[in-house]
Amino acid sequence: MTTMTLQVPDALEKEHDETVRFLAAKLYEAGKLSLGQAADMCGIKKWDFPAVLAQFEVNYFQYTAEDVIADVERVSKY
């Protein structure tokens, strides 16, 4: 894992862990990180990360309406 330095307002100094969790959740939501990578970023186990997602109202399943339609079309061929 690479270490990055991020300048944030002093007000976030006491919120370091929450800021990292927020960034990991949003990067997961954007498809930039896998669930495991996001959990590693937070220093937690993969199976504990869904609680972080819930805290920031990020869906665990990144499944769009287009994905559902494509699956229905694929299944209806059979």
Buried (B, 14 or more C-beta within 10 A) or exposed (E): EEEEEEEEEEEEEEEEEEBBBBBBBBBBBEEEBEBEBBBBBBEBEEEEBBEBBEEBEBEEEEEEEEEEEEEEEEEEEE
